[in-house]
Amino acid sequence: MLTILCAMQPEADAIIRALDLTSKPTPWATNLPPNLWTGGTETAPITLVTNGFDPRTNANLIGTTPATLATQLLINHLNPTRLLIAGAAGGCSQSTSIGEVFLIENAYHHDRRIPLPEFTHYAHGPEPLHCTPELADIFNARPANISTGNALDTLDHELEFFRAHNITVKDMETASIAWTASLHNIQTIAIRSITDFYDHPTPENQFLANFDLALTTLANAIAAAVPKLAAQCT
């Protein structure tokens, strides 16, 4: 079975509409925040999981910790054969465009700073993802490397890290999801659509202005590709 994982509910909404998915009770404890939708066909079922909302503040649960929790829960309870990470991301202003969709090849961790030699690879990764020319064609997306951290802005030394590792896309979940899924040998694909430029002085303004456009292009790419991906999982 193919399972799609989105962090924010607004990221998922356009995909839910495009794939005609239906909200379902979750098979995990009701006090845990991730939410579930299902659809597809009997021979090519699709599930979609979101990180849910923070019970204290009702904020969308973005970031690495909720993503790890949601990934482990869906693996335990839904038994996916393939995982598709989908959502918004920041991009480099010199090599990406607003609304452009990217197929992720490698996911790094740019804000795990552990200055001890034996932790270098663990701290930064990368976490490899399933990225092939066939998938790029199916999604009509260029391959790219992404880096995951827990802040919307980007510090100077992080920009240097991006340049050193040919990273042109930045988000808050992909590397954590990929790491968790790799523990279970689950094939993982990541698709990200650009809302803002991480090297812009005010990426948060761009994020708000371009969010709907980016999520529309993302949903269109997924609607075209997911039936083929789901059929391959049966």
Secondary structure as GFF3:
##gff-version 3
##sequence-region A 1 234
A	DSSP	beta_strand	2	6	.	.	.	ID=ss1
A	DSSP	alpha_helix	9	19	.	.	.	ID=ss2
A	DSSP	beta_strand	22	24	.	.	.	ID=ss3
A	DSSP	beta_strand	35	40	.	.	.	ID=ss4
A	DSSP	beta_strand	45	50	.	.	.	ID=ss5
A	DSSP	alpha_helix	64	78	.	.	.	ID=ss6
A	DSSP	beta_strand	82	91	.	.	.	ID=ss7
A	DSSP	beta_strand	101	109	.	.	.	ID=ss8
A	DSSP	three_ten_helix	117	119	.	.	.	ID=ss9
A	DSSP	alpha_helix	120	124	.	.	.	ID=ss10
A	DSSP	beta_strand	127	128	.	.	.	ID=ss11
A	DSSP	alpha_helix	133	139	.	.	.	ID=ss12
A	DSSP	beta_strand	142	148	.	.	.	ID=ss13
A	DSSP	alpha_helix	156	164	.	.	.	ID=ss14
A	DSSP	beta_strand	167	171	.	.	.	ID=ss15
A	DSSP	alpha_helix	174	182	.	.	.	ID=ss16
A	DSSP	beta_strand	187	197	.	.	.	ID=ss17
A	DSSP	alpha_helix	203	232	.	.	.	ID=ss18
###
